[in-house]
Amino acid sequence: MKQLLLIAAFLLTIVSVAQQQNGVFTVSPSTFDQDEEITITVSGIDTSLWGVNDVYFWAWYQNSSDQETDSPTNGEWTNSNEAQKMTNNGDGSFSFTFTPTQLYNSTDIVEIGMLAKAKDGTGDKKTQDNRFPVGSFQVILDSPVETTTILNSGDQFSMQATASLDANFVLTQNGNVIDTQNGITSYINDLSITQDSNFVLTATDPVSQEAFEFNFNAVLTPDVTIAPVPTGAENGINYDSSNPNEITLVLFAPEKDFVHLIGNFNTNDWTIDNTYLMNFDDTTNQHWITLNNFDVPNDDFLFQYSIEANLVVADPYSELVLDPFNDQFIEESTFANIPNYPQDQTTELVSWVKTNQAGYDWQVDDFEKPAQEDLVIYEMLIRDFDVEHSFQSVINRLDYLEELGINAIELMPVNEFDGNINWGYSPALHMALDKYYGSPEDFKDFVDACHQRGIAVILDVVFNHATGQHPYYRMYNDCGGCYGGQATANNPIFNQNDPNTEFQFFNDINHESLATQDYMDYINKFWIEEYKIDGYRFDFTKGFTNTIGDGGGFDQSRIDLLERMYDDIRSYDQEAYVILEHFAPNSEETNLINHRATGNANEPGMMIWGNVNFNYNQATMGYDDSNFNRVSAQSRDWSTPSLVGYMESHDEERLMFKNLEFGNGSGAYDVTELETALDRLELAGAFYFTIPGPKMIWQFGELGYEFSINYCEDGTIDNDCRTGPKPIRWDYLNESNRTDVYNFWSKLIALKLNEPIFTTENYTLEVADDFEKKIYLVDDNATGNEPKYVIVVGNFGVTSLTTQPFFQETGTWYDVVTETTIDVTDTAMNVTLAPGEFKVYFDNEPTLSTSEVSALDYKVYPNPAKSYFSISNKVDTVQVFDLNGRLIKEYTGRFEANHRFNSENLDTGLYLVRYTSQQQTQTQKLLIH
């Protein structure tokens, strides 16, 4: 979770140097047309806070199509153009005179925007934004100042508006004209309110016919019905399977006097109406409403809760939401038919329910999860895995992952997060699927497709915190529902103050709150039952505590909270994976992995993330500070393989980047050379996958991904780019040195998952801070020709060394690296290893030996091909990929040597032909002309 540490550090830096000031802007004349000269004056700023004397005008405008464009003479943010230097009036104010059409070089200007800044605006040396409408005819609604006003029946409701020119005013109440006043500049009207009313006040210039329209409401003080929540209804959105036209909405909202439902249903049209005043259960503090036979356009039910008529929020349990800012950037190919956001009718996130939808037809209903000790997890950020950044695009790549041999995919957060281009650790809602990756049906397709291939799906979820968009944060904070500020003491979900004094991210969730526990339990069950995911990786579980401090000490309260959550998950899925990113004392982690929810002795329990990135990278670079024994549960004195060890993760620097930048060398041997650096990954893999216990690969690590975690899109390296997009390099498949790593890791994974010896508890690691490293595995249960001993020996140095593998017995041993045998006549015999060389010796030939397959002479011909191509030996499966790694054509069955594969439908170009025989896969290039 280091990316959040950096964000937090960055935010702290901003706080310490922020110099944004709120200036007072005026314009003379007060109304103006776009071709009139005007003067903007700003006062109330202290330039000494910016360390400057001069102030510059930064300007933009909006046209009639709502497009915004900067002034062409703004200059750069770090170096404003002298043409827009403001005049110092000597009284603390600064002015800038211009004609909009001339400054902006446009004749379509409906609004101008501006701020004042230092010449170099970094460090927030600027004022707030300010805007003025363009046009001689302007109208301001003076009263009411709120969109909705709550009144008692019979109260007077004052409406006032001011026009810059004589205007004709028309007022409607609930669609009926009730007042007309013509040829005036000041409109005043007081009404006695006896019913809920939606008002529209229209002011029209009789000469130009330009008009301004204002919408506002007067609602009678609600008389809330006290009634129990319907039996079986839970917080959030409740469907009646027997009545698809009925829906019950429940909002847990203690201390909120009344809540209205607003949206696009029936004739509500996003207005507060006591017809949709929610009932209140004063025993459970839940507001609720049941809608029967409600009518919505295109089966898209959009709604929000209006809290006491002054704050609108989405349902905290939303499964989908609309975003007023980011949905426009989601491609139709990723998520089709997203409803338009009701821009002029509401603000903030909007809950979206698709009604009248058929149930999903799961192809795999009874997926058998891989055993925890056998997990080989592929951690994935969909955004940087495929250019189409969608669940469907990952489905198209599953052949690649299946052939690699992984049996689980861990997705970085896919729930609703701030923005689109994001790692996902800034959650806005915990139960809503983020649309940037696709639809709920697409996600189900993905899970189902994975299960059909024996691949489990694990979700990375963030329950330590949420951003300012979260409904419960906005409902109970000290800034009236803004995104900043601070949670109030009565917030049922969030802590008022983060108890962690070192690591603070957004708004801290209070896991000791019963409301939070109910919320988290509901969310966990939802993802497992709705999407059939197989488990979770909980982010930053060190923060699941209210104990004040940095989280680094033993904390029994934190243990209790995590065990409680785990027990609830196990109550409905006894095989769900629960992985903790904990990084707390080993004694605490030992308590957690030893906890069991049931009396079942075979219950595997929780797992813990184990970061060994630094040590493995030291080893691959050729340095001796490289003891990676912490990849093993054995090193923690654990009796179960509960450690998910990893060489790379989303949070760590890439092995290949450091190999190429900082690798060691001696003479002709140089780790910074690409081929050598890639060979070092094969060496690391031999000392990684062979160690018993679950393992994790970061995406493209199997191809030697070499771009730094801090790589910027412009090619520079900067911490600020840590979470930014990274190059997607499927072209690596065209480089044999990289596919060599893929193929060898694939072999190691196959051995790990198929040879019983790699689940043994009898193993020894000799991997201390030295270049000579060894692993000894013993299968005490081996019988017959099953391997009983495996020895892994390697040279992580940059010069040759001679060592003794210390074979346990004489005889023929099998080296699965070179797929050759070695005749051991002396168990103390020496072996000389070149720099980076390694051996994986078996005392008996493994069942997955592929020497016969590898010995075959495969050839793809004719090459170039036109209407067909052939392969010179027997194959089981043939696949054709384009150079971006997309599967174009597939031939399945058992094919004899020299079988003709039809290629008439392939366009001219270069392709990759991948063929499989006896579990071995090879790839060759094929040119179609």
N, C-alpha and C positions, 0 to 999 in steps of 0.2 A: 504494500500500500504506500510505497514511498512517494508515488506521484502526488498523493494528497499532502504528504509532509512538505513537499516543495511548494505546493499551492498555498499551504498555510503559512510557510515562511515568506512567500511572496506577498501574501495579504498583510502579514505583520509589517513587512517593509513599507508597503503602501501607507499603512496607518501612521507609521513613524515619520513619513516625509510628505504626506498629503497636504496640498496647499490649495485645494479647490475652495473657492469663495462664492458666496451668493451675492451677485451684483444686482443692482436695481437698474433696469433698462427702460428708457423712454424713447419715443419717436416723435419727431416734429416734422410736419404736421401729424396730428393723431390719426387721421385717415388719409390715404394717399393711393394714387394709381401707380401702376408699374413704371410709367414714363415720367413721374414727378420726382424732383430732387427732394431727398429727405435727410435728416440728421439723426443718427442713433447716438444716444448718450448713456453711458453706464457710470453709476456711482456706487459707493459703498464697498469698494475694494481697497485693500492695503497692499500696494506693490512691494513693500519691504518684506512681506511674507514670501514673496517669490524671489527676493534678492535682485530685483531689477527696478528700473525707473520707467521704462517704456512699456506700453500696452498695445497689443495688436488685435485687429478685428478679424475673426475667423467666421466665414459666412457661407451659407448654402441657400437653396431655394427649392420649393416644391411646385411642380407644374400641374396642369389640369388632369393629368393621368396619375397623380399621386407619386410621381417619380421625383427623387431628390438628387440635386446636382450641386457640387461645390463651386464656389467662386473660382474662376480660372486664375485669379491672382492671390489665392490663399498662401501659396508657397508650400513648404514642407512643415509638418508638425514641429519638427525640431529646429526649423529655420523659417519663420514667417517672412513673407514677401514685404519689403519696405513700402510697397504701394498701399498696403493696408495697415500702416502704422496709424494709431489713433492720436488725435490732438489732445495734449494735456491742457485742461482748462484752468489749472492753477487752484482749483477748489476741491481737489480730490476726485473730480469726475473727468472722463475722457470721452471724446466725440469722434464720429466718423461720418462724413457727408458723401452721399453718392446718389445716383439715379439707378434703380434696380435693373432696368433693361440694359444699361451700359455696363454695370459691374458684372452682371451675370451673362451678358451677351445672349439674351433670350427675350422673346416677347410673349412667352407663355408662363407667367409667374402668378401664382395664386397665394403664395405664402413665402415669407422670408424667415430664415433662421440664422442665429448668430450666437457667438460667445466671445468673451474677451480673454486674452491669454498673454503669457510672456512670449517672447520671440521663440524660445525653446520651451515647448509646453510639457516636456517630460516631468515626471513627478507630480502630475496633476496640477500644474501651475496654470489654472484656467478657472473661469466661472462656470456656472450651470448653463445649460442651453436656454435660449429664449426665442420666441417666435412672434411675428406680427402678421396679421392677414393683409393682403394687398387688395385695394379697391376703395374708392371714395365712399361707397355705401357699406357701412358696418353696423352690426347690431350686437349688443351685449345683453345677455339675460342676467339681470341683477338679483332677481329672486324668483324662485327658490335657488339656493346654492347647492343643494343635494338633489340627486336624481329622484330619490324617493323620500317623502316626508310622512312621518307617522303622526296622525291626529286623532283626537277624540271626536266622536260624532257631534256636529254643530260648531266645531272650531272654525275660526276664520283662516283662510289660506290666501297669502299675499303673493301676487305675481307682478313683477315689474321688469321692464326691458327698456333699453335706451338705444335709439338709432342715430346715426350721424346725419341722415337726411330725412325729410318727411317721408313717412312710410305708412302703408296700410296693414293693420294688424288683424289677424283672425285667430280666435281661440276655439278649439274643439275639446269636448269632454266626452270620453268614451265614444269617439267617432261622430259626435253631433256638434254642430256649430252653436256656440252659446254666447259669443260676443264678437263684434266687429267694430274697430275704431280706425278711421282713415285720416291720412294727412297729418300725422303727429310724429314727434320724435321721442316722446316719453309715454310708455304704456303702463297703466296701473289698473289692477283689478283685484278686488278682494271677494272671495266666495266663501259661503258657509258649506262645509263638507259634511255630507250625510251618507256618502257611499264611496267605495273604492273607485278611484278615478284615474284614468290615463289622459293627460293633457298634451295637446300639441299646439304650440304658439308659433304662428307663421307671420313673418314681417316681410313685405314686398315693396321694393322701390317702384312706384308707379311709372317712372320714366323708363328705366332700363329693364324692368320686370325681374331684376335680380332678387332672390329671396333667401331668407335665413329661416331655419326651422329648428325649434327646440322641443324636446320630449321630456316630460317629467311626470311624476306620479304623486298622488295623495292617497294614502291608505289609512283606513280606520285602525285604531289600536286593536291588534288582534285579540280575539277571545279564544285562547288556545284550548282545545279539547284534551282533557286528561283521560288517557285510555291506554291499556296495556298493549305492548307490541304483539301482533298476531302470533299465535303459537307456531313455533318453528322458524320464524323470521330471524335473521341474524343481521349484524351490522353490514351495510353495503346494499347490494342489489340482489333481490330475491325474486326468483321466477316461480310461477306455478305451472308445473309440467302438464297439468290437466286443463289449464286455461292459458294458452300462449298470449292472450290479449290482456293479461293481468300482470302487474309488476308491483312489488312492495319495496320501497326505499326506506332504509333505516340509517339514521345518523346519530352516533353517540356524541352528545354535545352538552356536558354538564355546565350549569350556570348560564346557558343561553336561553333567554326568555321565550323567543319564538324564532321559527325558521320557516321560510317559504321555499317551495319548489318553483323554479323558473326554467323555461326551455322552449323547445320548438313543438311541444305537444298541444293537441287540440287548438284552442285559440289563445293560448297563454302568451306567445310571442315575446318571451323574455321579460315579462312585466310582473311586478309583485301584485298578487291577487289573492285575497283571502280565501278564494275557492280552493287554492292550493297551499293553504296554511297547513303545516304538518302537525299531527297529533303529538302529544308528549306523554311518555311513560315516566311518571315522577319517581318510580321505584328504581328503574334502571338508567335514568338520565338519557333516554333515547327518544329522538324525534322521529316520527315515521308517517308515511302516507302510502296508501294503496291506490293505484290507478287502474281502472277497469275500462276495457274497450277504448283505450286511448288511440288517438290518430297522430301519426308522424309521417313526414314525407320519406318515401323510398326506404321504409323500415329502419331509418336512422333516428333513433331516439337520442336527442341531445339535451343535457340538463345541467343545472348547477343548484346549489343551495345558497339562498340569500339569508345570511345570518343577521338577525335583528335589523334588517333593511339597510345595513351599511357595509356589508362585506359579502362578496360572492366567492364560493370555492367549489371545486369539483368534489365528487365523492371520494373520500380517502381510500375506499376499496374498489375504485374504478379498475376495469380490466382494459379499457382503452380510453384515451383522452384526445381531444383536439388541442393544438397549440397555436395561438395566434401568430407566433413569430416564425416557427421552424417548419411547419407542415408544408409550406410552399416550396421547400427545397427537397422534398421527398419525391423521387421519380415515380411515375405511374407504373413503371415496370417492377418497382419494388413493392409498392402497396397501391393497388388500384382503387379508384372510387372513394377516396377519402372525402367526406363532406366538406363543403366550404365552411370556414369558420365564420360565425355570425358577427362580423367585424363591427358593425354599427349598432349592435344590440347588447353586447356584453363585453367583458374583458376576462383575462385569466384563463386557466385551463378549464376545459369543458368536458364533462363525462360523456362518453359515446357508447351507446348500446345498440348492437345490431339485433333487431327483432325478427321473429319468424325464420330463424335459421335452422337448417337440418343438423342433426347431430353428426359428429365426425365419425367416419367409418374407419376405425383402427384396424390395421392389418395384423398387428402384434398386440395381443391383449395380455399375454402372460410372459413378458420378457424375463429371462433368467439373467440376473445381474452377474457379471464377473466377480469372483471372490475378491475381497479387498486386497489380500496379499498379492493377487495377480494383476492388479490394476496397472496399466500403462496409459497414462492420461495425456491427452494432447490439449494443451491450453491454447485457446483461440480468441483473438479479437477479430470478429467478422469484418469490421471496417478495413483492416489491413491484410485480410486473408484473400479477398477477392474484390476486384474493382467494382463489382455490382453490389457489394456489401449487403447481401440478402441471405435469408435461410435457404432459398432455392439455389443460390449460387454455391453454397456449401454442399447441398445435396449433390450437385453436379461434380463435386470434387471428392465424394466419398470413396470412389474407387482408389484414388491416390492414398487416402488415409487407411483404408482397409488393407491395401497391399503393404503399407508400412507396418501394419500389424497391431496398431494401437487398439485398445478395447474400451476406451472412454474418451469423450470430448468434454472439456470443461470450458464453458462459454463465459467470457467476461460479461459483466452485467448487461442484460437485455431488457430489464425493466425501465420504465420511463425515467430518463435523466435529463438534466438541463442541456439544451442545445441538441445538435446532431453529431458533430464531430467530437467525440468524447470517448474516454475509456469506460465511462459508466459508473464511476465511483462518486458521482454527485447526484444521488437519487432524488427525484422529485416526488415519485410515487413508487411504492414497493410492489404493487400487485398488477400494475398496468404494463402491458407489453409496449416497448418503444417501437414506434412505427418505422423507424429508420432501417430496421432489419427485415420488415415484412409483416404480414398479417398473422393473426392467431392461427388461421388454417395453415399458413406456410410453416409456422413453428411446429405445429402438430405433424405436418408432412415430414419435417426435418427429424423430429424425435422418432417417428415411425420408421423412416428410412434407416436411421442409425440402428434401431432395434432389429430391423430385418438383417443387419450385417453383424449382429452381436456386439454392437458398440453402445455403451451406456452414455447418458447425457447428464452432466453435472452442471448446476447453475452456480455462478459466483454471485452472491447477494451481499448487500451492504446494509446491515441493521445497526451499525454504530451511530449513524447520523442521517440527516436529510437536509436538503437545501431549503432556501426560503420559499420555494414554490409549494412545499408540502402543506396541504389544507390545515392540519392540526397546528402546525407552526404559525400559520397566518391567523388562525382563529383565536389564538391565545398568545399575542405578543404585545410589546409596549409601543408599537408604532402603527397601530390600527390596521394591521394586516399587510404591512409592507414586507419586502423580502429581507430587509436588514433588521436592525433593532435587536431585541432580546426576548426570549420566551419569558412569559410571566409565571409567577409561582403556582398559579392554578392550572397550568398546562398539563393535560392528562398524559401526554406522550413524551414531551421534551423536558430536559432539565433546564432550569432557569440559568444555571451556570455549569459549564463543563467541568467535572471534577478532575479531569486529566490536566495536569499543569504543564505537560510537555507536548502532547500530541492532540491538537484541537482541529476538528474538521467540521465546517458548516455548523449545524445545530445538533447538539448531542442528545441522543435518545435515552430516556430513563428506563432501564430494564427492570428496575425494582417496582415500577408502577404496574398494578394489575391490568390497567387498560392497555399498556404496552404489551404485556404478556399475551393478552387475548388477541391483540392486533397481530403480533408476530406468529402466534400459533395458527391463526386463520390464514395468513399469507403462506406459511410453509405448507399447510395442507392443500391450499388452492393449487399451487404450482405442481404438486405431485399428482393430485387427482384430476385436474383439468388438462394438464399437458403430459402426464405420465413421465415426468422427468425422474431421474434415479437418485437424486441426492443433491447436497449443497456443499459449497465451499463458503464458509462464513468469513467475511472480510473483517480484519482488525477486531477480533474477539477480545483482545486485551482491553478494549474500551467498554466491554459489557459490565460495568461496575460503577458504583457511585462512591467508591473509596477515593479519597483525594490523594493525588500523587501522579507519578509518571506511568503507573501501571506495571512497573517492573518487579514489584514484590509479590510474594505469595499472598493470594487473596481468596479466602474461602467463600466469600459472598459471590465472587465471580464464578467460582466452580459451581456453586449451587444454582446460579442462574442458567448456566450453560447445560448443566445436567437436567434441569427442569425442561428446557426447550428440547433437548435430545429425547427425553422420555416421552414427550408429547408426540414427536415425529414417529418414534418407534411404536406408538400405540396404534397407528394405522398403516405403517410400512416398516416391518421388522428388518428389512434388508436395505433401507435407504442409507446412502453414504452421508456421513456428516464429517466434513473436513474443516479444521479450524486454522486460520492464520492467527496464531496466538503469540508466539515469541515472548512467553512469560517464563518464570523459573521452571527448570526441569521437574522439580518436585510437584508443581501445580499441573504441568502437562501429564505427568505420570498418573496423578489422580484422575484426570479427565479420560485418558485412554483406557484406564482400568474400570471405569464406571460401566455398569450394565443396567439396562432398563428392565430386563426380565430375568427370570431364573434360568434361562437357556444358556448353558455353558458354551455353546457355539456362537453366541451373539458376538459379532466382531467389534462392536464398540466404536468410539470416535477415532478419527485420525488427525494428525497434526502436520502442518506444512514444515518441511525441513530444508532450509536454505543453505546450500553448499556451493553457491556460485563462485565466491572468491577463491575457495580452495581448488576447485576443479579448474578454474581459469588460470591460477598460478601454475598448475600442473601442465595444462595445455600450452602455456607460453614457455614452459621450460625452466621454471624457477622452483626453488626447494621449499618455499613456505606453502606447502600444498597437501597437508594432511586432510583428506576428505572423508575420514572415518565417520563423521557426523551424518553421513548419508544413510547410515545403518541404525535401525532401532536398537541394535545390540550396544551401540556406543552410549545410549541413554539408559542402559540397564533395564530395558523394557522386555517383557516376556512375549509380547505379541508384535507382529510386523505392522505397527500403527503409524509409521512415519512415512509421509509422502515426500521423499527426497527429490530434489531437483537441482540440475546444473544451471538452468536458465528459467526465468519466469518473466511475466510482463514487467516486473519491478526491477529486474537486474540487467546489468550490461551484458551485451551479447558476447559469447566466447570468441567468435571469429573476429569481431571488431578489435578486441584487445590482442588476439593472436597476431593480426596483421599490423597493428599499430605498435605494439610493445613486446612482441615475441623475442625470445632469446635466440642465440645462434652461436655457432662455432665453425670456422672455416667455411666449407661449402654448404653446411647445413644451416638453414635460416628459417625460423618459424614465421617470419613476416612474409615469406613467399607463399602465394596462394596454395599451390599444390601441397606444400609441406604443412601449412596451417590446417588444411582440410584433413590430411592424414592424421593430424593430432586429435581431431574429433573422433575418428575411428578408434584411436587409442583410448580416449576418454570413455567412449561408449562401451568398450570391453571391460572397463573398470566401473561401470555404472549399472548396466542392465543385468549383469551377472550377480549383483549383490541382492540377496532376497529382500522382498518387500515392494510396496507400490512405488511407482516412479512417474515422473511428469516431464514432458517435453514441451518447450515453448515453440510456437509455430515457426516453421521453416528452419529450426535448429538442425533438423535432419539433412538440410541442404547447405549448411554453413552460412546462415544469414549473417551478413557482415556489417549491416548499418547500425550505428550506435543507437542506443535507446534515446539519446538526446539529439538525434539527427533532425535537422530542419529541412523544410521543403526546398529551400534555396541552396542546400548542400553544406551549410555550415553546421557546427556542433554547438548547441547551447542548451542549458538546463531548462529554459523556457519552452523548448520544443518537445519536452519529454513525452507529453501525451498527444502530440500532434501526429498527423498521418505519416506513415512510413511507406517507402517504395514496396510495391507488390511484385515479387520477382519469380513468376512462374517460368521465365526464360532460363532459370537455373537448371531446369530439366534438360537443357541442351548441352550442359557441361558435364562430361563424364566424370571428372574429379568430384563433382558435387553429388551426382547420382551414385557414385561409389559409396559415399557416406550413407546415403539413403538405403542402398541395398545392404550394406553391412549392418547398419542398425536394425533393419528389417529382419535380418538373419538372427541377430542377437535377441530381438524381441520374440521371434518364433521359438528359439531355444528356451528362453525364459518361461514362456507360457506352456510349453509342451514337455519339457524335461523335468520330472519330479525333483531332481537334485536342486533346482533353483528355488524350491520352497523349503529347503532344509533349515533346521535351527542350528545345525552343526557346521559352522563356518568361522573362518578366521580372516581378519583383514590386517595385512601388513602394508599400510599405506601412509606411514608417518612422513615427516618432512624430509624426504629423500627422493632421489630420482628413481631408485629401484623399488618397485611396488609389486605386491603379490596378494592374491586372494586364494584361499583354500576352502573348498566346499566338500562335504562328505554326506552322502546319503546312506544312513545306517539301515534303511529299509530296502535298499536295492537288491534285486535278485537276478539270477541268470546273467544275461548280457546287458542289463541296465547299467548305465554309468553310476559308479559308486564314488568316484573322485573326479573333481575338476580343479585344475590349477590355472590361474591366470597370472601371468608374469609379464611385466612391461618395463620399458626404459623411457621414463619421462624426461631424461636429460637430453643434452644436445651433442653428446659424444658417446661413443660406444662403451658398453660395459659387459663384463662377464659375471654371471651369477649362477647360483644353484637353485633350480626349481624345487629340489627336494621331493622327487617323486615318491609316492607311498609304496610303490611296488615296481618290480621290473616287468618287462613285457612290451607289447605294442601299445603306444598311446596315440591319440588322434588329435591333430592340430586343426581346429575348425576354421582358423584364420586362413591358412594356406591350403586347407583341405588335403593335407598330406599326413603321413604317419611318421612316427619316430620310434626307433627300437631302443628301449631303455634297458641297458644291461647293468647299469650301476645307478642306484637311486640317488647317489651324491654327484652324478655327472654334471658338468658345467654346460651352460648355454650362453653364447655370445649374442647380444642384441645390439643392433645398430641404433642410433638415436631415433626415438619415436617408434621403435619396433616392439611388438608384443606377441604373446602366444596365449592361446586358450586351449589347454590340453584336457582331453577326456581319456579316462582309462579304458572305456569301451565306446565303440562308435555310437554317437547319438542317433536316435531314430530319424532325425531330420537331416541326416547327412545328404549332401547334394553333389557329391563328387562326380557321380555318374552324369547328372544333368549338365554340370559345368563343363564336362569333358566334351559334350556334343559340339559340333561345329555348325552353329546356326548362321544362316545367311538369308537376307531378304532380297529377292530378285524378281523381275528385272528392276533396276534402279538407275535412272528414272523409269517410272511405270506409267501406263496410260489407262487401260481398261481392267487390268488385274495385276496382282502381285502374288508371289508365292514365298513360302518359308521352307528351308531345306530339310527340316526335321519335324517330327510329330509335335503338335502343340495342342493345348486344351482350350485356351482362350486367346483371342487376338483383339486388340483395341487400337484405334487410330485416334490420335490427339492432334489438335493444332498446336502452334508454338506458344500459345497462352495457357496450355494445359487443359483445354476443354475437350471432353470426349466427343468425337465427331461420329464415329462408327464403331460398332462392336460385333464380333463374330463369336458365337458360343457353340460348344460341342467339342468333340475329339476329332482332330483333323490329322490325316496322314501327311507324311512328308510330301512337299511339292504341291499341296493343295492350292488351287487357284481361288484367291479372294477377290471378289468383284470390287473394282474401285471406280466404276464409271461415274458415279454420283459425286465424286470428290472434285472440288475445284482445283485448278492449277495452283501449285505451291508446295511448300515443304511441310512434312508431317512427321510425327513420331509414332512408330509402330511398336507397341508393347505386346509381347507374347509370353505365355505362361506354359510351363511343362513341369509336371511333378513338383509343384509348389515353388519352382524357381521362375523368376521373371527377368526378362532382358528387354532392352529398348534399343531400337535402331532408327536412324533417319530414313525417310522415304520421300523422294521427289516425284510429284505427279505433274505430267506435262500434257 
